[in-house]
Amino acid sequence: MTQHEKHIAHYSILISGLGLLGVLFILFRYNEPLQIFVGGLGCLFYILWGIFHHALEERITKLVVFEYVSFGLLGLILLILFVTI
């Protein structure tokens, strides 16, 4: 498998997972606690995917982990503010 094919496979998993969670987010639009839970799962999925992706490419560093955790938590905070307003 070439490097390009690996990237396509990795990003297909990311897009599919976040797409599924996006559909669940819309389905639970009248239930705020479930929306926050689904959003939390989405952020956790994003963080774990990023760490796993970089670990497979042997480019994982503390800074990369910090970046994914920071953006994941920022996304969760913004999502909670969006849902509760």
Protein Blocks (a to p, Z undefined) as FASTA:
>chain_A
ZZklmmmmmmmmmmmmmmmmmmmmmmmmmmmklmmmmmmmmmmmmmmmmmmmmmmnopac
fklmmmmmmmmmmmmmmmmmmmmZZ
